[in-house]
Amino acid sequence: THEVGVFEMRGWGLVEGGLSFTWDLWYACNYRCSYCWWEMDGLWDELAKQHKLLAPQEWAAVWRRVHALHGEAMLDVLGGEPLLYPRAAELFAELAKLHRLRITTNLSLEEAKLRALIGGLSPERVHLNASFHPDFTDFESFLSRVMLLKEAGFEPGVLFVPWPPFLTDMPRYRAECVERGIPFSVMVFQGLWQGRSYPDSYTPEQRAVIGGFMNNPRIKQAEVKYRLDQQSTAGKLCHAGRVYANVKANGDVYRCGQDAFGRQPMGNLFDPSFRLFDAPRPCPYAQCSCLEFKFLDEVLGASAPGA
């Protein structure tokens, strides 16, 4: 479908067959979404003590060392809201010289500043995932920002959290995106709502709708299995830590997002001795709370880099 084709065509799919990192650039956001992990746990202020406000050249030096060690990577830039980071336009322009970027943003940046930012970036090096949050903006205004990106030569995708109060309008949001050739994907809600735990509390009908909105055919089965159905990944061989790592805003590097809750990091980007693992390792967890199940050997198989 077109929804998948855009990402596959330019290599922006969820599994690229190469090196990738998720990176929490910083912990500052102008939204306070009820379904956000950091908001649900009241962690914003505590997390903000960890992030580093560095000049673009300083971050570029760190990621240049990664490039020298492991080659070009895909950097999934998260937050917080990445576009509000000081000197964000310069930062992304510098990083895009070394690695490809996939930036998840709520697109709340003032229109003039947004135009200026994307004006200095190449659609071949930078992809923008636009996350829609109905509590903070109406869909029409949000979609106009998405179309601004598309008219500038980018191929933006829309991300949406199917929080129970939003489920009624979700098909309409998707239909309007698809009509304009914009991929629409869901990020399954994980947390409590009205005393019920999700995703366990989704009804069969809701699960069917959400499953139908998971668009990447290479990992859809695994996404339903491990994210929606929350089946165990314990003991399964995983390439996280070898071809992927989770980087926090202070430079700490974890094998995966789950490791960041209580385990020691595998290193720090600012340490010249940092290296990725040289082989896959078994998953120690009963549940993969992030999308990192996509690095399981059963998902990557023969396409795993270095396999």
Secondary structure, 3 states (H helix, E strand, C coil): CHHHHHHHHHCCCCCCCCCEEEEECCCCCCCCCCCCHHHHCCCHHHHHCCCCCCCHHHHHHHHHHHHHHHCCCEEEEECCCHHHCCCHHHHHHHHCCCCEEEEEECCCCCHHHHHHHHHCCCCCCEEEEEEECCCCCCHHHHHHHHHHHHHCCCCCEEEECCCHHHCCCHHHHHHHHHHCCCCEEECCCCEEECCEEECCCCCHHHHHHHHHCCCCCCCHHHHHHHHHCCCCCCCCEECECCCEEEECCCCEEECCCHHHCCCCCCEECCCCCCCCCCCCEECCCCCCCCHHHHHEHHHHHHHCCCC
